[in-house]
Amino acid sequence: MTPRETLFHVLNGEPLDETAVWLLFPYHRSGYYVDVRNHDGYRRVFDHSRQRGSIMLNRRNLGMRLHTGDVLYADEETTKAGRQVCQHSIRHGNVRLCSEGPGGKKLLASDEDLEAYCSLPLEEDEGILRRTMDEQLGQYLKEREEFPVEYGAMMLDLGSPINALYHAADLGIYPIWSLTHGSMIEDWLDRRMRQLEAVYRFCLDRDLADLYFLVGSELASPPMVSRETFQRWVVPYERQLISLIHSYGKKVIQHYHGQIREILPDFVDMGPDGLHTIESPPVGDCTLSQAFDVTQEKITLIGNIQYDEFRSSTPVQMKELVRTTLDEVAGRRFILSPTAGPFDEAPPDTLIDNYIAFIDAAAEYSRLIHCQM
């Protein structure tokens, strides 16, 4: 069975006689991760993963303009308190918002900032959105042509409504807005959803990918905000996107870091094909066994070896972690993966050795399990 066949078997909930493995390695260079194919350290892992049949999901995105063309963006260097500061500003009429980075003022750091931001016109003209996407299509199609399809699938990460607001906000005040500005934010999310729906339809109509990756759910969830806020700011929008993607016969993986146990029923409600990553204590609050009890085989669970274990464990310890994980999963609907990475630009030899041990242990132990069944 090819890695691609393995991927869609497990996302369909069909039985496998092997453990599906995903390393999170994209095939092409990405802003998220190290360029594994062209990195002296990771290349060894990349080649080994191909030999062992690991799944590769080529995570890509297509940028889009958030606001209408009369909203002006600018970046400039300035001196503040004797140091150079990069300022990013957004202007529209009498509205001016400014952030300072890295580590300085966020774009949205007060109630007034939020109110001004929510007043900015979003680009909802489908013709303009399509032209923006068309400009990037050539590069994407070139990458799709280069990607060996038997490895897995092209995977588009186009965003969820909450993403832009979360990343612009000062997280010290962001949770308070769920209590004081909920209606305003929900109106903004409705408008952003209309924009995103046009973007998703552009990609779905052109059959650009077989798999979509949604990463917004962790950006408005407990304990940062209440479950009720999660059910207003995340659930209806991601459920709608998932339904749209499924209507075209495509698959969805949702990504969530953190304390997921309280809101797992909401993921069942949203209905993705896969959910990455279930984090056990002490990092998260939910074991794989507890997650399977809630999801009842309705979702393929993906995880859950912590990336820090790849940095700190020995290869022997890594193999034991894999064995323990596969024992807990016990042949259920599951893809073995790290929780994050690869993002170490200068990976120590131990980390590379642990990737190799991880891949080998999954293959060897899954064969042993199958022989005993």
Rosetta blueprint (number, residue, H / E / L):
1 M L
2 T L
3 P H
4 R H
5 E H
6 T H
7 L H
8 F H
9 H H
10 V H
11 L H
12 N L
13 G L
14 E L
15 P L
16 L L
17 D L
18 E L
19 T L
20 A E
21 V E
22 W E
23 L L
24 L L
25 F L
26 P L
27 Y L
28 H L
29 R L
30 S L
31 G L
32 Y L
33 Y L
34 V L
35 D L
36 V H
37 R H
38 N H
39 H L
40 D L
41 G L
42 Y H
43 R H
44 R H
45 V H
46 F H
47 D H
48 H H
49 S H
50 R H
51 Q H
52 R H
53 G L
54 S L
55 I E
56 M E
57 L E
58 N E
59 R E
60 R E
61 N L
62 L L
63 G L
64 M L
65 R L
66 L L
67 H E
68 T L
69 G L
70 D L
71 V L
72 L E
73 Y E
74 A E
75 D E
76 E E
77 E E
78 T E
79 T E
80 K E
81 A L
82 G L
83 R E
84 Q E
85 V E
86 C E
87 Q E
88 H E
89 S E
90 I E
91 R E
92 H E
93 G L
94 N L
95 V E
96 R E
97 L E
98 C E
99 S E
100 E E
101 G E
102 P L
103 G L
104 G L
105 K L
106 K L
107 L L
108 L E
109 A L
110 S L
111 D H
112 E H
113 D H
114 L H
115 E H
116 A H
117 Y H
118 C H
119 S H
120 L L
121 P L
122 L E
123 E L
124 E L
125 D L
126 E H
127 G H
128 I H
129 L H
130 R H
131 R H
132 T H
133 M H
134 D H
135 E H
136 Q H
137 L H
138 G H
139 Q H
140 Y H
141 L H
142 K H
143 E H
144 R H
145 E H
146 E H
147 F L
148 P L
149 V H
150 E H
151 Y H
152 G E
153 A E
154 M E
155 M E
156 L E
157 D L
158 L L
159 G L
160 S L
161 P L
162 I H
163 N H
164 A H
165 L H
166 Y H
167 H H
168 A H
169 A E
170 D L
171 L L
172 G L
173 I L
174 Y H
175 P H
176 I H
177 W H
178 S H
179 L H
180 T H
181 H L
182 G H
183 S H
184 M H
185 I H
186 E H
187 D H
188 W H
189 L H
190 D H
191 R H
192 R H
193 M H
194 R H
195 Q H
196 L H
197 E H
198 A H
199 V H
200 Y H
201 R H
202 F H
203 C H
204 L H
205 D H
206 R L
207 D L
208 L L
209 A L
210 D L
211 L E
212 Y E
213 F E
214 L E
215 V L
216 G L
217 S H
218 E H
219 L H
220 A L
221 S L
222 P L
223 P L
224 M L
225 V L
226 S L
227 R H
228 E H
229 T H
230 F H
231 Q H
232 R H
233 W H
234 V L
235 V H
236 P H
237 Y H
238 E H
239 R H
240 Q H
241 L H
242 I H
243 S H
244 L H
245 I H
246 H H
247 S H
248 Y L
249 G L
250 K L
251 K E
252 V E
253 I E
254 Q E
255 H E
256 Y L
257 H L
258 G L
259 Q L
260 I L
261 R H
262 E H
263 I H
264 L H
265 P H
266 D H
267 F H
268 V H
269 D H
270 M H
271 G L
272 P L
273 D L
274 G E
275 L E
276 H E
277 T L
278 I L
279 E L
280 S L
281 P L
282 P L
283 V L
284 G L
285 D L
286 C L
287 T L
288 L H
289 S H
290 Q H
291 A H
292 F H
293 D H
294 V H
295 T H
296 Q L
297 E L
298 K L
299 I L
300 T E
301 L E
302 I E
303 G E
304 N E
305 I E
306 Q L
307 Y H
308 D H
309 E H
310 F H
311 R H
312 S H
313 S L
314 T L
315 P H
316 V H
317 Q H
318 M H
319 K H
320 E H
321 L H
322 V H
323 R H
324 T H
325 T H
326 L H
327 D H
328 E H
329 V H
330 A L
331 G L
332 R L
333 R L
334 F E
335 I E
336 L E
337 S E
338 P E
339 T L
340 A L
341 G L
342 P L
343 F L
344 D L
345 E L
346 A L
347 P L
348 P L
349 D H
350 T H
351 L H
352 I H
353 D H
354 N H
355 Y H
356 I H
357 A H
358 F H
359 I H
360 D H
361 A H
362 A H
363 A H
364 E H
365 Y H
366 S H
367 R H
368 L H
369 I H
370 H H
371 C H
372 Q H
373 M L
